[in-house]
């Protein structure tokens, strides 16, 4: 799509230049005739632009439709003002070279509606941010500095200063605001609208350049309609016509906008140009600085400093958010989402870390498998089963010592790591507390009248635990062997009648079925 647009721009731009150069070199008549021909081409381009933007509004809705229509109306206003101006010049010759008041009113329409329409069409919620406001002010001041140095300042001084001279600067000042708005909206446009936004901004800037050139030549008394200085208006309108969004682009209008990396430095481009201009003027004028430029320079410095402070604050806020996000991801990676206990990966890693510690201490693992959970889960449903697992997890965490790690290995299997066991009987004490905690009634808040003494096939079922206890010392046993020993002891507890605790003994391996694997 972008390559197709580029071909259109090149073809139309080449045609425009060819026509203008042909008229300028061929001189098919008096200056009035040349101005009428070039003005007629410009008015035709403005009318075509009006039609294509109003036509595009048929494919949009809401804010986008309003923005498209306002741009169409703005271009129609520009065509009207140009027609009045060129008509007056054709009728009165050099006496009609100045813009008449009625044309001024018509030209005022695009100056008011243009920025508003672009904000509606290309703007996002980022437009309301402080950084975006500072960027707008920074771009505006940088462009104003250059415009004042080359055009606005000489114009103001040539007319003696004061209110009357300032009134002559309204159009150029409005051009600075429009150009700033266009550059800013290009950066913040949604992905689907970035190509038309860039083209529209380029068209507006071309028109603004011709406005500034007109103001400069008018001050010197050398402006004449129909000269090459008017080419920016024609080219700008041609590019604006090509910039009208297509239907498929308007379809993606509501997508979220992600700033391109290079666009973040956009405000510094005009600032850099203003800085180069300031240094050149300082050298050329032997250190003499005009008061107006001096004031704008101070404003630029203040804006850059404030913007950097805002960027620093944003970066700090982003760093805090990233830190919280990383902490949350790490927690999710090592914790069971249902119970909040350590998951299998975290538990295995912790056991391995404990077995890599000093060889003088002892480590114990309690392997826990719930008894009677499956009938409850099957009879009352998974929602009840999940709540039972959560309550069991709370009971296990309450029975463990400070510093112990309780984990859910999967399903109804849990485990407790005692990483620094100074007294081996302490492991059995933890197992006894777990058994006592599970023997008590499970207070399961389900907003339902549910009794966990469930009868399955005529037999009452309650949740209990078979616990296997295994000991090991760092350097004498590995992770797999320790967990296998605890698993064997737990399986033996189930064979011995469930709801009991068994400590691992090597003799238990002889009676362990081969199908049972940790």
C-alpha positions in Angstrom: 0.0 0.0 0.0 2.8 2.4 0.9 4.7 1.7 -2.3 1.5 2.3 -4.3 1.0 5.6 -2.6 4.6 6.6 -3.2 4.1 6.0 -7.0 1.0 8.1 -6.9 2.9 10.9 -5.1 5.8 10.8 -7.5 3.5 10.8 -10.5 1.3 13.6 -9.2 4.2 15.7 -7.9 6.1 15.3 -11.2 2.9 16.4 -13.1 2.5 19.4 -10.8 6.1 20.5 -11.2 6.0 20.0 -14.9 2.8 22.0 -15.3 4.2 24.8 -13.1 7.5 24.9 -14.8 5.8 24.8 -18.1 3.6 27.8 -17.3 6.6 29.7 -15.7 8.9 29.1 -18.6 6.3 29.3 -21.4 4.8 32.5 -20.0 1.5 32.0 -22.0 0.4 35.5 -21.3 0.7 38.4 -18.9 1.5 37.9 -15.2 -2.2 38.1 -14.6 -2.9 35.3 -17.0 -0.1 33.2 -15.5 -1.5 33.8 -12.0 -5.0 32.9 -13.1 -3.7 29.6 -14.6 -1.6 28.5 -11.7 -4.3 29.7 -9.3 -6.9 27.7 -11.2 -4.7 24.6 -10.9 -4.4 25.2 -7.2 -8.1 25.7 -6.7 -8.8 22.5 -8.7 -6.4 20.6 -6.5 -8.2 22.0 -3.4 -11.6 20.9 -4.8 -10.3 17.4 -5.6 -8.9 17.1 -2.1 -12.3 18.2 -0.7 -14.1 15.5 -2.7 -11.8 12.6 -1.8 -11.8 13.4 2.0 -15.6 13.8 2.1 -15.9 10.6 0.1 -13.6 8.8 2.6 -16.0 9.8 5.4 -18.6 7.4 4.0 -16.4 4.5 5.2 -15.9 5.8 8.7 -18.0 6.4 11.8 -18.0 8.4 15.0 -14.9 10.6 15.6 -13.2 9.4 12.4 -16.1 10.4 10.2 -16.2 13.8 11.9 -12.5 14.3 11.4 -12.7 13.4 7.7 -15.6 15.7 7.1 -13.9 18.6 8.8 -10.8 18.2 6.7 -13.0 18.2 3.6 -14.7 21.4 4.8 -11.3 23.0 5.6 -10.1 22.3 2.0 -13.3 23.7 0.6 -12.7 26.8 2.7 -9.2 27.1 1.3 -10.4 26.7 -2.3 -13.0 29.5 -1.6 -10.4 31.9 -0.2 -8.0 31.2 -3.1 -10.8 31.7 -5.7 -11.7 35.1 -4.1 -8.1 36.1 -4.0 -7.1 35.0 -7.5 -10.4 36.4 -8.9 -9.6 39.8 -7.4 -6.1 39.7 -8.8 -7.4 38.8 -12.2 -9.9 41.6 -12.1 -7.7 44.4 -10.7 -4.2 43.3 -11.5 -1.4 44.3 -9.1 -3.9 46.2 -7.0 -5.6 42.9 -6.1 -2.3 41.2 -5.0 -3.2 41.6 -1.3 -5.5 39.1 0.2 -9.0 40.7 0.5 -10.9 40.5 3.9 -13.4 38.0 2.5 -10.7 35.7 1.4 -9.1 36.1 4.9 -12.3 34.7 6.4 -12.3 31.8 4.1 -8.6 31.0 4.8 -9.4 31.1 8.5 -11.6 28.0 8.1 -8.7 25.6 7.4 -6.6 27.2 10.0 -9.2 26.5 12.7 -10.6 23.2 11.4 -7.3 21.6 10.2 -5.7 20.9 13.5 -9.0 20.0 15.1 -9.7 17.5 12.3 -6.3 15.9 12.5 -6.6 15.5 16.2 -9.9 13.8 15.8 -8.7 11.5 13.1 -5.1 10.7 14.1 -5.1 11.5 17.8 -5.0 8.8 20.5 -5.4 8.9 24.3 -1.7 9.7 24.5 -2.5 13.2 23.2 -3.7 14.0 26.7 -0.4 13.0 28.4 2.0 15.6 29.9 4.9 14.4 27.7 2.8 14.9 24.6 1.9 18.4 25.7 5.6 19.2 26.3 6.5 17.8 22.9 3.9 20.0 21.3 5.3 23.1 23.0 8.9 22.1 22.2 8.1 21.6 18.5 6.1 24.8 18.4 8.8 26.9 20.0 11.6 25.4 17.8 9.7 26.1 14.7 8.7 29.5 16.0 12.4 30.3 16.6 13.4 29.5 13.0 10.3 31.3 11.6 11.0 34.4 13.7 14.7 34.4 12.7 14.0 34.3 9.0 10.5 35.6 8.4 8.4 36.8 11.4 11.1 38.9 13.0 11.9 40.9 9.8 8.2 41.3 9.1 7.5 42.6 12.5 10.4 45.1 12.4 9.6 46.2 8.9 6.1 47.3 10.0 7.4 49.2 13.0 6.3 46.7 15.6 3.2 47.1 17.8 -0.2 45.6 17.4 -0.6 46.3 13.7 2.6 44.6 12.8 1.7 41.6 15.0 -1.6 41.3 13.2 0.4 40.6 10.0 2.0 37.6 11.7 -1.3 35.7 12.5 -1.1 33.5 9.4 2.6 32.5 9.9 2.0 31.9 13.6 -1.0 29.7 12.8 1.2 27.9 10.3 3.7 27.1 13.1 1.0 25.7 15.3 -0.4 23.6 12.4 3.0 22.2 11.5 3.7 21.4 15.1 0.3 19.6 15.4 0.9 17.7 12.2 4.3 16.5 13.3 3.0 15.4 16.7 0.0 13.6 15.4 2.2 11.7 12.9 4.1 10.3 15.8 1.0 9.3 17.8 -1.2 8.0 15.0 -2.5 4.4 15.2 -0.5 1.9 13.1 -3.2 1.6 10.4 -3.3 5.4 9.9 0.5 6.2 10.1 0.9 6.3 6.3 -2.0 8.7 5.6 -1.0 10.7 8.7 2.5 11.2 7.4 1.3 12.2 4.0 -1.3 14.6 5.4 1.4 16.2 7.6 3.7 16.5 4.6 1.0 18.2 2.6 0.2 20.7 5.4 3.8 21.5 5.9 4.3 22.2 2.2 1.3 24.6 2.4 2.7 26.3 5.5 6.1 26.8 3.7 4.3 28.7 0.9 2.4 30.7 3.5 5.7 31.7 5.2 7.3 32.5 1.8 4.3 34.7 1.0 4.7 36.6 4.2 8.4 37.1 3.7 8.0 38.3 0.1 5.1 40.5 1.0 7.3 42.3 3.5 9.9 42.9 0.9 7.2 44.1 -1.6 8.3 41.5 -4.1 5.4 39.0 -3.9 3.5 38.3 -7.1 0.8 35.6 -7.5 1.6 32.8 -9.9 5.3 32.6 -9.2 7.2 29.5 -8.1 6.7 30.6 -4.5 3.1 29.3 -4.8 4.2 25.8 -5.7 4.0 24.6 -2.1 0.3 25.3 -2.0 -0.3 23.2 -5.1 2.0 20.3 -4.1 0.6 20.4 -0.5 -3.0 20.0 -1.8 -2.0 17.2 -4.2 -0.3 15.3 -1.4 -3.3 15.9 0.9 -5.5 14.4 -1.8 -3.4 11.3 -1.9 -3.3 11.2 1.9 -7.1 10.6 2.2 -7.4 7.3 4.1 -8.5 4.1 2.3 -11.4 1.9 3.5 -9.0 -0.8 4.8 -7.0 1.8 6.8 -10.2 3.2 8.4 -11.1 -0.4 9.4 -8.0 -0.5 11.6 -8.5 3.0 12.9 -9.5 2.0 16.4 -6.4 -0.2 17.0 -4.1 0.8 19.8 -1.0 2.8 18.9 2.6 1.8 19.8 5.1 4.5 19.3 7.9 3.6 16.8 11.4 3.8 18.4 12.6 6.7 16.2 9.4 8.8 16.7 10.4 9.3 20.4 13.2 11.6 19.2 10.9 13.6 16.9 10.7 16.8 19.1 14.5 17.0 19.1 14.7 17.3 15.3 13.2 20.9 15.1 15.0 21.7 18.4 18.3 20.7 16.7 17.6 22.8 13.7 16.7 25.7 16.0 20.0 25.2 17.9 22.0 25.3 14.6 20.1 28.4 13.6 20.9 30.1 16.9 24.6 29.4 16.6 24.7 30.6 13.1 23.0 33.9 14.0 25.2 34.3 17.0 28.3 34.1 14.8 26.8 36.2 12.0 25.6 39.0 14.3 28.8 39.0 16.5 27.0 37.9 19.6 24.1 40.2 19.4 20.8 38.4 20.2 17.4 39.8 19.3 15.1 40.1 22.4 12.4 38.0 20.7 14.8 35.2 19.9 16.3 35.4 23.3 12.9 34.9 24.9 12.1 31.9 22.7 15.6 30.4 23.5 14.9 30.6 27.2 11.5 28.9 26.6 13.2 26.1 24.6 15.8 25.5 27.3 13.1 25.3 30.0 10.9 23.0 27.9 13.9 20.6 27.2 14.8 20.5 30.9 11.2 19.9 32.0 10.7 17.2 29.3 13.8 15.4 30.4 12.6 15.4 34.0 9.2 14.0 32.9 11.0 11.3 30.8 13.1 10.4 33.9 10.0 10.2 36.0 8.3 8.1 33.4 11.3 5.8 33.2 11.4 5.4 36.9 7.7 4.6 36.9 8.2 2.1 34.1 11.1 0.5 36.0 8.9 0.0 39.0 6.2 -1.5 36.9 8.6 -3.9 35.2 10.0 -4.9 38.6 6.6 -5.7 39.8 5.8 -7.6 36.6 9.1 -9.6 36.9 8.3 -10.3 40.5 4.8 -11.4 39.6 6.1 -13.7 36.8 8.7 -15.2 39.1 6.0 -15.9 41.6 3.7 -17.4 39.0 6.6 -19.6 37.7 7.3 -21.1 41.2 3.8 -21.2 42.8 0.7 -23.3 42.3 -2.1 -21.0 41.0 -4.8 -22.8 43.0 -3.3 -23.0 46.5 -0.4 -20.4 46.4 2.0 -23.1 47.6 5.3 -23.8 45.9 4.8 -25.8 42.7 6.8 -28.9 41.8 9.6 -27.0 40.1 10.1 -24.7 43.1 10.0 -27.6 45.5 12.5 -29.7 43.5 14.8 -26.8 43.2 14.6 -26.1 47.0 15.3 -29.7 47.9 18.3 -29.8 45.5 19.5 -26.5 47.1 19.1 -28.0 50.6 21.1 -31.1 49.6 23.9 -28.9 48.3 24.4 -27.2 51.7 26.8 -28.0 54.5 27.2 -31.7 55.1 26.7 -31.5 58.9 22.9 -30.8 58.8 20.0 -33.1 58.0 17.2 -32.6 55.6 13.8 -34.2 55.7 11.0 -34.5 53.1 7.3 -35.3 54.0 5.5 -36.8 51.0 1.7 -36.3 51.5 -1.1 -37.9 49.5 -4.7 -37.1 50.4 -7.0 -40.0 51.4 -10.6 -39.8 50.4 -10.3 -36.7 48.1 -11.2 -38.4 44.8 -14.7 -39.5 46.0 -15.4 -35.9 47.2 -14.1 -34.4 43.9 -16.2 -36.9 41.8 -19.4 -36.5 43.9 -19.5 -32.7 44.6 -17.6 -31.5 41.5 -14.3 -29.9 40.7 -15.3 -26.5 42.3 -15.7 -28.2 45.7 -12.6 -30.2 45.1 -10.6 -27.1 44.3 -11.8 -25.4 47.5 -11.0 -28.5 49.6 -7.4 -28.4 48.2 -7.1 -24.8 49.1 -8.3 -25.4 52.7 -5.9 -28.4 52.9 -3.0 -26.2 51.7 -3.8 -23.7 54.4 -3.8 -26.4 57.1 -0.5 -27.8 55.8 1.1 -24.3 55.9 -0.2 -23.8 59.4 1.3 -27.1 60.6 4.7 -26.5 59.1 7.5 -24.8 61.0 8.9 -21.4 60.1 11.4 -21.9 57.4 9.8 -25.1 56.1 8.6 -25.2 52.5 5.2 -26.6 51.7 4.5 -27.4 48.0 1.8 -29.0 45.9 3.3 -31.5 43.5 0.2 -32.0 41.5 -3.4 -33.3 41.9 -3.9 -34.2 45.6 -0.2 -34.8 46.3 1.7 -32.4 48.6 5.1 -32.3 50.1 6.9 -30.5 52.9 10.7 -29.7 53.0 12.4 -29.4 56.3 15.7 -27.9 55.2 17.6 -27.6 58.5 16.5 -30.4 60.8 18.5 -30.3 64.0 16.4 -32.9 65.7 15.0 -35.7 63.5 11.9 -36.2 65.7 10.8 -32.7 64.6 9.8 -34.1 61.3 7.4 -36.6 62.9 6.1 -33.7 65.0 5.2 -31.8 61.8 3.6 -34.9 60.4 1.5 -35.3 63.5 0.3 -31.7 63.4 -0.7 -32.3 59.7 -2.7 -35.3 60.6 -4.4 -33.5 63.5 -5.1 -30.5 61.2 -6.8 -32.7 58.6 -8.7 -34.7 61.2 -10.5 -31.5 62.2 -13.6 -30.5 60.2 -12.7 -28.7 56.9 -14.5 -25.4 56.9 -15.1 -25.1 53.2 -17.0 -21.8 52.4 -18.9 -22.6 49.2 -22.1 -20.7 49.8 -23.6 -24.1 49.8 -24.9 -26.4 52.5 -22.3 -29.1 51.9 -21.3 -31.8 54.3 -17.8 -33.2 53.5 -18.8 -36.5 55.2 -19.8 -37.9 51.8 -21.4 -41.3 51.4 -20.0 -43.1 48.4 -21.5 -46.5 47.7 -23.0 -46.4 51.2 -19.6 -45.7 53.0 -18.7 -42.4 54.6 -15.6 -40.7 53.2 -13.5 -37.9 54.7 -10.3 -36.2 53.7 -7.2 -37.5 55.4 -3.5 -38.0 54.6 -1.0 -40.7 54.1 2.5 -39.3 54.9 5.9 -40.7 54.1 8.9 -39.3 55.8 12.5 -39.6 54.5 15.7 -38.2 55.8 19.0 -37.3 54.1 22.3 -35.5 54.6 23.9 -33.3 52.0 26.6 -35.2 50.1 25.2 -38.6 51.1 22.0 -38.6 49.0 20.6 -37.1 45.9 17.3 -35.4 45.0 15.8 -38.4 43.2 16.7 -40.9 45.9 15.4 -38.7 48.7 12.0 -38.1 47.0 11.8 -41.8 46.1 12.3 -42.8 49.7 9.6 -40.4 50.9 7.3 -41.7 48.1 7.9 -45.3 49.1 7.2 -44.5 52.8 3.9 -42.7 51.7 2.8 -45.7 49.6 3.5 -48.0 52.6 1.3 -45.8 54.8 -1.5 -46.2 52.3 -1.0 -50.0 52.3 -1.1 -50.0 56.1 -4.6 -48.5 56.2 -4.2 -44.8 55.2 -4.3 -41.7 57.4 -1.0 -42.5 59.0 2.7 -41.6 58.9 5.5 -44.0 57.9 9.2 -43.2 58.1 11.3 -44.6 55.3 13.4 -47.8 56.0 15.5 -49.4 53.3 13.6 -52.7 53.9 10.5 -51.0 52.5 12.1 -51.1 49.0 11.8 -54.9 48.9 8.0 -54.8 49.0 7.5 -51.8 46.7 5.7 -52.6 43.4 7.8 -51.7 40.3 4.9 -49.7 38.9 5.1 -47.1 41.6 7.6 -44.3 40.5 8.3 -41.0 42.1 
